[in-house]
Amino acid sequence: MIPVRFSCSINSLKKLAVLVCSVLVLCSASFASEWGGLVSSRFSPVIPSFAEITGDSLSFQQSNDIYVWMNSAINTKKTLFFDVELKYEFGWNYASSKESFFHFLDADLLKFSGQTEIGETSLSFALGRFPVSDSTGVVFSQLSDGILATAEWPLVTLSGYAGYTGLLNMLDSSGASNVSMIGKDGAVETSSLSFYAPAHPYIPVNLSVQFPAVFGNHTLSLQTNAFFDTKDDFNRYYANLLMTGPLANSFYYTAATTFGSVNFLNVANYTSLNFVLFPSANVAVTFGGEYASGDGQLFFSKFTGFTSRVAYNSFQQPQTSGIIIPMAGVTFTAGESFYTGITGKFVMVMPGTTIEKTAAEVATDLIYNLFSDLQLGLNVNWYFPVGESEDSQKFSASLNVGLSF
């Protein structure tokens, strides 16, 4: 049954690709434009326990995607641009001996942008829908509709962002989702199975200042983030500090800390310290750790970001909250055709003042470009709690095939 469904979905994707590409070509005929696309297929089985593998214990997801993008310079000086990226996803879920289908269509990128130079000052802006991230990538990292303005000088960069999340398309967890945010009751989801499900309406505001050479080649970033809830009284505020730079030849560090509060009634903290060593041009060794506060730790409360972020892969989508995670990894590349990496984490779950659970996790990634337009990818993840039975171990794998055009 699976091969038949796969074939049908690919045919549907081909028809959609022809239609969307035709529209983009017609719309971009009067501009200096570039366009392209990607067709990909992903198969992901999950085995919750090796001790007893049955039909009820297995779950699978077959997902087929098509992306079409276009970039256009819309003035002769090429200082104004319009970018668009459309995504369609069709797939099949199998879990607990039950199956379901999902489909998803949305614009991942719909941006009007511009830039200009005035002496030593560089000014730029972006308006529309595009990915936005805070300096740590832990608080706010997702699609959002809004406007970003940046002013850059040799010694300092200032930027500000204001947006709205209520127009984003968010589907339930049995389908695909462009965005996953954290509300007062945890990760925000919707039970709607409709083609378009509006996300919870928040207003994110971001102000940042960056010193690219505060001393030597070290960069200092200071940032404030506010997220105003237009429906519930769950407003959140964050202050970030990030330092990055070289410690020695081919040896770099990144240190970050974030203080957060809900309605200015508490204080929570997230801190990370990571190092990267390049023993050769094609090998990178990473190690470090992260901490997210739990309740009652010193004067801190439970830390939660705005965007849902899985701290480790227990298949229960744990958030970056009440955890201590040391990690280490190594990656290897061979030109532009081959990449592989392995990362190990030791997870300490600490929602309060004591460690309640410990676990280890190993993840391996492999990417191989067979040709310039054909890519294969494989991800394998193994999670096993320390001191628990073999039934608690979980294994997952994901095979990806992508063809660009």
LOVOPA-848990 format. One record per residue (C-alpha): residue number from 0; residue in one letter; x, y, z. Coordinates in steps of 0.1 Angstrom, whole numbers. Example, Ala and Ser with C-alpha at 12.3 -4.5 7.8 and 13.67 -1.06 7.14 Angstrom:
BEGIN
num:0	residuo:A	X:123	Y:-45	Z:78
num:1	residuo:S	X:137	Y:-11	Z:71
//
This chain:
BEGIN
num:0	residuo:M	X:0	Y:0	Z:0
num:1	residuo:I	X:28	Y:24	Z:8
num:2	residuo:P	X:44	Y:24	Z:-27
num:3	residuo:V	X:10	Y:31	Z:-44
num:4	residuo:R	X:4	Y:61	Z:-21
num:5	residuo:F	X:39	Y:73	Z:-27
num:6	residuo:S	X:35	Y:72	Z:-65
num:7	residuo:C	X:2	Y:90	Z:-64
num:8	residuo:S	X:16	Y:118	Z:-42
num:9	residuo:I	X:46	Y:123	Z:-65
num:10	residuo:N	X:22	Y:127	Z:-95
num:11	residuo:S	X:2	Y:153	Z:-76
num:12	residuo:L	X:34	Y:171	Z:-67
num:13	residuo:K	X:45	Y:171	Z:-103
num:14	residuo:K	X:12	Y:187	Z:-114
num:15	residuo:L	X:14	Y:213	Z:-87
num:16	residuo:A	X:51	Y:220	Z:-96
num:17	residuo:V	X:41	Y:227	Z:-132
num:18	residuo:L	X:13	Y:250	Z:-122
num:19	residuo:V	X:32	Y:270	Z:-96
num:20	residuo:C	X:63	Y:273	Z:-118
num:21	residuo:S	X:42	Y:286	Z:-147
num:22	residuo:V	X:26	Y:313	Z:-124
num:23	residuo:L	X:60	Y:324	Z:-111
num:24	residuo:V	X:75	Y:326	Z:-145
num:25	residuo:L	X:46	Y:347	Z:-158
num:26	residuo:C	X:47	Y:370	Z:-128
num:27	residuo:S	X:85	Y:375	Z:-130
num:28	residuo:A	X:88	Y:380	Z:-167
num:29	residuo:S	X:92	Y:418	Z:-164
num:30	residuo:F	X:119	Y:416	Z:-137
num:31	residuo:A	X:155	Y:403	Z:-134
num:32	residuo:S	X:146	Y:371	Z:-116
num:33	residuo:E	X:159	Y:338	Z:-105
num:34	residuo:W	X:138	Y:308	Z:-96
num:35	residuo:G	X:140	Y:272	Z:-88
num:36	residuo:G	X:126	Y:244	Z:-67
num:37	residuo:L	X:131	Y:212	Z:-47
num:38	residuo:V	X:111	Y:180	Z:-47
num:39	residuo:S	X:118	Y:158	Z:-17
num:40	residuo:S	X:105	Y:126	Z:0
num:41	residuo:R	X:110	Y:116	Z:36
num:42	residuo:F	X:103	Y:82	Z:53
num:43	residuo:S	X:106	Y:82	Z:91
num:44	residuo:P	X:100	Y:50	Z:112
num:45	residuo:V	X:100	Y:52	Z:150
num:46	residuo:I	X:106	Y:21	Z:172
num:47	residuo:P	X:96	Y:29	Z:208
num:48	residuo:S	X:112	Y:-3	Z:222
num:49	residuo:F	X:133	Y:-31	Z:209
num:50	residuo:A	X:120	Y:-54	Z:236
num:51	residuo:E	X:86	Y:-59	Z:220
num:52	residuo:I	X:82	Y:-48	Z:184
num:53	residuo:T	X:46	Y:-52	Z:173
num:54	residuo:G	X:22	Y:-34	Z:149
num:55	residuo:D	X:8	Y:-13	Z:177
num:56	residuo:S	X:43	Y:-2	Z:189
num:57	residuo:L	X:56	Y:10	Z:155
num:58	residuo:S	X:48	Y:43	Z:139
num:59	residuo:F	X:58	Y:56	Z:104
num:60	residuo:Q	X:55	Y:88	Z:85
num:61	residuo:Q	X:58	Y:92	Z:48
num:62	residuo:S	X:61	Y:128	Z:37
num:63	residuo:N	X:65	Y:143	Z:2
num:64	residuo:D	X:73	Y:180	Z:-3
num:65	residuo:I	X:77	Y:205	Z:-31
num:66	residuo:Y	X:93	Y:239	Z:-27
num:67	residuo:V	X:93	Y:266	Z:-54
num:68	residuo:W	X:112	Y:298	Z:-49
num:69	residuo:M	X:117	Y:330	Z:-68
num:70	residuo:N	X:140	Y:361	Z:-62
num:71	residuo:S	X:135	Y:393	Z:-82
num:72	residuo:A	X:153	Y:426	Z:-82
num:73	residuo:I	X:125	Y:451	Z:-88
num:74	residuo:N	X:145	Y:482	Z:-96
num:75	residuo:T	X:174	Y:489	Z:-120
num:76	residuo:K	X:199	Y:496	Z:-92
num:77	residuo:K	X:191	Y:462	Z:-77
num:78	residuo:T	X:186	Y:477	Z:-42
num:79	residuo:L	X:149	Y:464	Z:-39
num:80	residuo:F	X:140	Y:428	Z:-39
num:81	residuo:F	X:110	Y:405	Z:-38
num:82	residuo:D	X:114	Y:369	Z:-25
num:83	residuo:V	X:88	Y:341	Z:-24
num:84	residuo:E	X:90	Y:305	Z:-14
num:85	residuo:L	X:59	Y:282	Z:-16
num:86	residuo:K	X:57	Y:248	Z:0
num:87	residuo:Y	X:33	Y:219	Z:-4
num:88	residuo:E	X:35	Y:188	Z:17
num:89	residuo:F	X:14	Y:156	Z:14
num:90	residuo:G	X:20	Y:127	Z:37
num:91	residuo:W	X:8	Y:96	Z:55
num:92	residuo:N	X:10	Y:88	Z:92
num:93	residuo:Y	X:7	Y:53	Z:107
num:94	residuo:A	X:6	Y:49	Z:145
num:95	residuo:S	X:-10	Y:24	Z:169
num:96	residuo:S	X:-24	Y:4	Z:139
num:97	residuo:K	X:-42	Y:36	Z:126
num:98	residuo:E	X:-35	Y:56	Z:96
num:99	residuo:S	X:-42	Y:92	Z:86
num:100	residuo:F	X:-33	Y:115	Z:57
num:101	residuo:F	X:-23	Y:151	Z:58
num:102	residuo:H	X:-16	Y:179	Z:33
num:103	residuo:F	X:-3	Y:214	Z:38
num:104	residuo:L	X:2	Y:244	Z:15
num:105	residuo:D	X:17	Y:277	Z:26
num:106	residuo:A	X:42	Y:305	Z:18
num:107	residuo:D	X:74	Y:299	Z:39
num:108	residuo:L	X:88	Y:332	Z:25
num:109	residuo:L	X:70	Y:362	Z:12
num:110	residuo:K	X:94	Y:392	Z:16
num:111	residuo:F	X:100	Y:426	Z:2
num:112	residuo:S	X:134	Y:439	Z:11
num:113	residuo:G	X:158	Y:467	Z:3
num:114	residuo:Q	X:193	Y:481	Z:12
num:115	residuo:T	X:213	Y:512	Z:6
num:116	residuo:E	X:247	Y:527	Z:15
num:117	residuo:I	X:251	Y:562	Z:29
num:118	residuo:G	X:288	Y:568	Z:35
num:119	residuo:E	X:299	Y:543	Z:61
num:120	residuo:T	X:263	Y:535	Z:71
num:121	residuo:S	X:245	Y:505	Z:56
num:122	residuo:L	X:207	Y:506	Z:59
num:123	residuo:S	X:184	Y:477	Z:52
num:124	residuo:F	X:148	Y:465	Z:58
num:125	residuo:A	X:126	Y:435	Z:52
num:126	residuo:L	X:88	Y:434	Z:52
num:127	residuo:G	X:65	Y:404	Z:50
num:128	residuo:R	X:69	Y:368	Z:61
num:129	residuo:F	X:104	Y:354	Z:67
num:130	residuo:P	X:123	Y:334	Z:94
num:131	residuo:V	X:132	Y:354	Z:125
num:132	residuo:S	X:155	Y:344	Z:154
num:133	residuo:D	X:169	Y:359	Z:185
num:134	residuo:S	X:206	Y:359	Z:192
num:135	residuo:T	X:206	Y:326	Z:211
num:136	residuo:G	X:181	Y:308	Z:188
num:137	residuo:V	X:164	Y:294	Z:219
num:138	residuo:V	X:138	Y:320	Z:227
num:139	residuo:F	X:124	Y:330	Z:192
num:140	residuo:S	X:133	Y:311	Z:161
num:141	residuo:Q	X:105	Y:306	Z:135
num:142	residuo:L	X:85	Y:322	Z:107
num:143	residuo:S	X:67	Y:354	Z:115
num:144	residuo:D	X:50	Y:382	Z:96
num:145	residuo:G	X:65	Y:417	Z:103
num:146	residuo:I	X:91	Y:442	Z:95
num:147	residuo:L	X:128	Y:442	Z:103
num:148	residuo:A	X:150	Y:473	Z:101
num:149	residuo:T	X:188	Y:473	Z:104
num:150	residuo:A	X:215	Y:501	Z:106
num:151	residuo:E	X:251	Y:490	Z:104
num:152	residuo:W	X:283	Y:509	Z:110
num:153	residuo:P	X:319	Y:496	Z:112
num:154	residuo:L	X:318	Y:493	Z:150
num:155	residuo:V	X:281	Y:487	Z:158
num:156	residuo:T	X:249	Y:473	Z:143
num:157	residuo:L	X:214	Y:482	Z:155
num:158	residuo:S	X:182	Y:464	Z:145
num:159	residuo:G	X:146	Y:462	Z:155
num:160	residuo:Y	X:117	Y:439	Z:146
num:161	residuo:A	X:80	Y:440	Z:151
num:162	residuo:G	X:56	Y:413	Z:139
num:163	residuo:Y	X:23	Y:393	Z:142
num:164	residuo:T	X:18	Y:356	Z:144
num:165	residuo:G	X:-20	Y:354	Z:139
num:166	residuo:L	X:-18	Y:349	Z:101
num:167	residuo:L	X:5	Y:319	Z:102
num:168	residuo:N	X:-9	Y:286	Z:92
num:169	residuo:M	X:-6	Y:260	Z:120
num:170	residuo:L	X:-20	Y:225	Z:117
num:171	residuo:D	X:-24	Y:199	Z:144
num:172	residuo:S	X:4	Y:174	Z:154
num:173	residuo:S	X:-10	Y:147	Z:132
num:174	residuo:G	X:-2	Y:167	Z:101
num:175	residuo:A	X:25	Y:193	Z:92
num:176	residuo:S	X:31	Y:226	Z:110
num:177	residuo:N	X:50	Y:257	Z:100
num:178	residuo:V	X:52	Y:270	Z:135
num:179	residuo:S	X:50	Y:257	Z:170
num:180	residuo:M	X:48	Y:282	Z:199
num:181	residuo:I	X:46	Y:279	Z:237
num:182	residuo:G	X:15	Y:293	Z:254
num:183	residuo:K	X:5	Y:294	Z:291
num:184	residuo:D	X:-6	Y:257	Z:289
num:185	residuo:G	X:25	Y:245	Z:270
num:186	residuo:A	X:30	Y:240	Z:233
num:187	residuo:V	X:2	Y:257	Z:214
num:188	residuo:E	X:-16	Y:233	Z:190
num:189	residuo:T	X:-49	Y:232	Z:172
num:190	residuo:S	X:-74	Y:204	Z:168
num:191	residuo:S	X:-84	Y:217	Z:134
num:192	residuo:L	X:-79	Y:195	Z:104
num:193	residuo:S	X:-87	Y:222	Z:80
num:194	residuo:F	X:-64	Y:233	Z:52
num:195	residuo:Y	X:-56	Y:266	Z:70
num:196	residuo:A	X:-56	Y:269	Z:108
num:197	residuo:P	X:-46	Y:304	Z:121
num:198	residuo:A	X:-19	Y:304	Z:147
num:199	residuo:H	X:-24	Y:321	Z:182
num:200	residuo:P	X:-21	Y:359	Z:178
num:201	residuo:Y	X:11	Y:372	Z:194
num:202	residuo:I	X:30	Y:404	Z:188
num:203	residuo:P	X:67	Y:399	Z:189
num:204	residuo:V	X:90	Y:429	Z:194
num:205	residuo:N	X:128	Y:427	Z:192
num:206	residuo:L	X:156	Y:453	Z:197
num:207	residuo:S	X:192	Y:444	Z:195
num:208	residuo:V	X:227	Y:460	Z:194
num:209	residuo:Q	X:258	Y:442	Z:182
num:210	residuo:F	X:295	Y:451	Z:185
num:211	residuo:P	X:313	Y:431	Z:159
num:212	residuo:A	X:348	Y:439	Z:173
num:213	residuo:V	X:342	Y:448	Z:209
num:214	residuo:F	X:378	Y:436	Z:216
num:215	residuo:G	X:400	Y:418	Z:191
num:216	residuo:N	X:378	Y:396	Z:169
num:217	residuo:H	X:352	Y:390	Z:196
num:218	residuo:T	X:315	Y:399	Z:190
num:219	residuo:L	X:292	Y:411	Z:217
num:220	residuo:S	X:254	Y:411	Z:212
num:221	residuo:L	X:228	Y:426	Z:235
num:222	residuo:Q	X:191	Y:420	Z:228
num:223	residuo:T	X:156	Y:424	Z:243
num:224	residuo:N	X:126	Y:405	Z:232
num:225	residuo:A	X:89	Y:410	Z:242
num:226	residuo:F	X:59	Y:389	Z:232
num:227	residuo:F	X:25	Y:403	Z:238
num:228	residuo:D	X:-4	Y:380	Z:239
num:229	residuo:T	X:-35	Y:395	Z:223
num:230	residuo:K	X:-59	Y:369	Z:237
num:231	residuo:D	X:-46	Y:358	Z:270
num:232	residuo:D	X:-26	Y:376	Z:297
num:233	residuo:F	X:6	Y:357	Z:290
num:234	residuo:N	X:31	Y:383	Z:280
num:235	residuo:R	X:68	Y:374	Z:281
num:236	residuo:Y	X:100	Y:394	Z:282
num:237	residuo:Y	X:136	Y:383	Z:276
num:238	residuo:A	X:171	Y:399	Z:278
num:239	residuo:N	X:199	Y:382	Z:260
num:240	residuo:L	X:237	Y:385	Z:261
num:241	residuo:L	X:259	Y:366	Z:237
num:242	residuo:M	X:297	Y:366	Z:232
num:243	residuo:T	X:315	Y:348	Z:205
num:244	residuo:G	X:350	Y:347	Z:190
num:245	residuo:P	X:384	Y:329	Z:188
num:246	residuo:L	X:403	Y:315	Z:217
num:247	residuo:A	X:432	Y:303	Z:196
num:248	residuo:N	X:439	Y:294	Z:161
num:249	residuo:S	X:411	Y:272	Z:148
num:250	residuo:F	X:394	Y:272	Z:183
num:251	residuo:Y	X:362	Y:292	Z:189
num:252	residuo:Y	X:337	Y:297	Z:216
num:253	residuo:T	X:301	Y:309	Z:219
num:254	residuo:A	X:287	Y:319	Z:254
num:255	residuo:A	X:251	Y:330	Z:258
num:256	residuo:T	X:227	Y:338	Z:287
num:257	residuo:T	X:191	Y:348	Z:287
num:258	residuo:F	X:169	Y:361	Z:315
num:259	residuo:G	X:131	Y:357	Z:310
num:260	residuo:S	X:100	Y:367	Z:328
num:261	residuo:V	X:62	Y:362	Z:325
num:262	residuo:N	X:43	Y:395	Z:331
num:263	residuo:F	X:74	Y:406	Z:352
num:264	residuo:L	X:63	Y:382	Z:380
num:265	residuo:N	X:93	Y:359	Z:379
num:266	residuo:V	X:128	Y:354	Z:366
num:267	residuo:A	X:141	Y:324	Z:347
num:268	residuo:N	X:174	Y:317	Z:331
num:269	residuo:Y	X:189	Y:299	Z:301
num:270	residuo:T	X:227	Y:297	Z:297
num:271	residuo:S	X:249	Y:278	Z:272
num:272	residuo:L	X:287	Y:276	Z:265
num:273	residuo:N	X:299	Y:258	Z:234
num:274	residuo:F	X:333	Y:253	Z:218
num:275	residuo:V	X:344	Y:244	Z:182
num:276	residuo:L	X:378	Y:231	Z:173
num:277	residuo:F	X:389	Y:226	Z:137
num:278	residuo:P	X:419	Y:201	Z:137
num:279	residuo:S	X:418	Y:202	Z:99
num:280	residuo:A	X:398	Y:219	Z:72
num:281	residuo:N	X:372	Y:191	Z:69
num:282	residuo:V	X:369	Y:181	Z:105
num:283	residuo:A	X:351	Y:200	Z:133
num:284	residuo:V	X:349	Y:189	Z:170
num:285	residuo:T	X:322	Y:205	Z:192
num:286	residuo:F	X:316	Y:203	Z:229
num:287	residuo:G	X:298	Y:223	Z:256
num:288	residuo:G	X:265	Y:223	Z:274
num:289	residuo:E	X:233	Y:241	Z:282
num:290	residuo:Y	X:212	Y:249	Z:312
num:291	residuo:A	X:176	Y:259	Z:315
num:292	residuo:S	X:163	Y:267	Z:350
num:293	residuo:G	X:136	Y:249	Z:368
num:294	residuo:D	X:114	Y:260	Z:397
num:295	residuo:G	X:131	Y:268	Z:429
num:296	residuo:Q	X:167	Y:268	Z:416
num:297	residuo:L	X:183	Y:297	Z:434
num:298	residuo:F	X:158	Y:326	Z:427
num:299	residuo:F	X:149	Y:312	Z:393
num:300	residuo:S	X:116	Y:299	Z:380
num:301	residuo:K	X:109	Y:275	Z:352
num:302	residuo:F	X:124	Y:287	Z:319
num:303	residuo:T	X:104	Y:285	Z:287
num:304	residuo:G	X:111	Y:302	Z:254
num:305	residuo:F	X:85	Y:315	Z:229
num:306	residuo:T	X:91	Y:291	Z:201
num:307	residuo:S	X:87	Y:255	Z:210
num:308	residuo:R	X:122	Y:239	Z:210
num:309	residuo:V	X:129	Y:202	Z:217
num:310	residuo:A	X:159	Y:200	Z:240
num:311	residuo:Y	X:164	Y:163	Z:233
num:312	residuo:N	X:146	Y:136	Z:214
num:313	residuo:S	X:125	Y:114	Z:238
num:314	residuo:F	X:96	Y:115	Z:213
num:315	residuo:Q	X:75	Y:133	Z:239
num:316	residuo:Q	X:87	Y:168	Z:227
num:317	residuo:P	X:103	Y:180	Z:259
num:318	residuo:Q	X:109	Y:217	Z:260
num:319	residuo:T	X:141	Y:235	Z:269
num:320	residuo:S	X:131	Y:238	Z:306
num:321	residuo:G	X:145	Y:224	Z:338
num:322	residuo:I	X:175	Y:206	Z:321
num:323	residuo:I	X:213	Y:204	Z:322
num:324	residuo:I	X:228	Y:189	Z:290
num:325	residuo:P	X:265	Y:184	Z:284
num:326	residuo:M	X:272	Y:174	Z:248
num:327	residuo:A	X:300	Y:166	Z:224
num:328	residuo:G	X:302	Y:159	Z:187
num:329	residuo:V	X:323	Y:156	Z:156
num:330	residuo:T	X:316	Y:163	Z:119
num:331	residuo:F	X:334	Y:154	Z:87
num:332	residuo:T	X:330	Y:169	Z:52
num:333	residuo:A	X:345	Y:159	Z:19
num:334	residuo:G	X:342	Y:188	Z:-4
num:335	residuo:E	X:306	Y:197	Z:-12
num:336	residuo:S	X:294	Y:162	Z:-18
num:337	residuo:F	X:296	Y:144	Z:16
num:338	residuo:Y	X:288	Y:153	Z:52
num:339	residuo:T	X:285	Y:131	Z:83
num:340	residuo:G	X:283	Y:139	Z:120
num:341	residuo:I	X:277	Y:123	Z:153
num:342	residuo:T	X:265	Y:140	Z:185
num:343	residuo:G	X:262	Y:127	Z:220
num:344	residuo:K	X:242	Y:142	Z:248
num:345	residuo:F	X:238	Y:134	Z:285
num:346	residuo:V	X:205	Y:147	Z:297
num:347	residuo:M	X:197	Y:156	Z:333
num:348	residuo:V	X:161	Y:165	Z:338
num:349	residuo:M	X:158	Y:188	Z:368
num:350	residuo:P	X:123	Y:205	Z:369
num:351	residuo:G	X:129	Y:214	Z:406
num:352	residuo:T	X:158	Y:213	Z:429
num:353	residuo:T	X:166	Y:176	Z:424
num:354	residuo:I	X:175	Y:156	Z:393
num:355	residuo:E	X:145	Y:134	Z:385
num:356	residuo:K	X:158	Y:116	Z:354
num:357	residuo:T	X:190	Y:110	Z:334
num:358	residuo:A	X:193	Y:98	Z:299
num:359	residuo:A	X:218	Y:95	Z:270
num:360	residuo:E	X:212	Y:103	Z:234
num:361	residuo:V	X:232	Y:97	Z:203
num:362	residuo:A	X:223	Y:112	Z:169
num:363	residuo:T	X:240	Y:106	Z:136
num:364	residuo:D	X:235	Y:125	Z:103
num:365	residuo:L	X:247	Y:117	Z:69
num:366	residuo:I	X:243	Y:137	Z:37
num:367	residuo:Y	X:255	Y:127	Z:3
num:368	residuo:N	X:251	Y:148	Z:-29
num:369	residuo:L	X:250	Y:122	Z:-57
num:370	residuo:F	X:248	Y:149	Z:-83
num:371	residuo:S	X:246	Y:187	Z:-81
num:372	residuo:D	X:208	Y:185	Z:-80
num:373	residuo:L	X:202	Y:151	Z:-62
num:374	residuo:Q	X:208	Y:147	Z:-25
num:375	residuo:L	X:204	Y:118	Z:-1
num:376	residuo:G	X:201	Y:122	Z:37
num:377	residuo:L	X:199	Y:98	Z:66
num:378	residuo:N	X:193	Y:106	Z:103
num:379	residuo:V	X:195	Y:80	Z:131
num:380	residuo:N	X:186	Y:88	Z:167
num:381	residuo:W	X:189	Y:65	Z:198
num:382	residuo:Y	X:176	Y:76	Z:232
num:383	residuo:F	X:180	Y:55	Z:263
num:384	residuo:P	X:172	Y:65	Z:299
num:385	residuo:V	X:199	Y:56	Z:325
num:386	residuo:G	X:188	Y:31	Z:351
num:387	residuo:E	X:155	Y:22	Z:333
num:388	residuo:S	X:144	Y:-9	Z:316
num:389	residuo:E	X:151	Y:-17	Z:279
num:390	residuo:D	X:114	Y:-9	Z:272
num:391	residuo:S	X:122	Y:28	Z:277
num:392	residuo:Q	X:147	Y:30	Z:249
num:393	residuo:K	X:136	Y:46	Z:217
num:394	residuo:F	X:150	Y:45	Z:182
num:395	residuo:S	X:141	Y:65	Z:151
num:396	residuo:A	X:155	Y:70	Z:116
num:397	residuo:S	X:147	Y:93	Z:88
num:398	residuo:L	X:156	Y:88	Z:51
num:399	residuo:N	X:154	Y:119	Z:29
num:400	residuo:V	X:157	Y:122	Z:-9
num:401	residuo:G	X:158	Y:157	Z:-25
num:402	residuo:L	X:158	Y:167	Z:-62
num:403	residuo:S	X:164	Y:204	Z:-70
num:404	residuo:F	X:154	Y:221	Z:-103
//
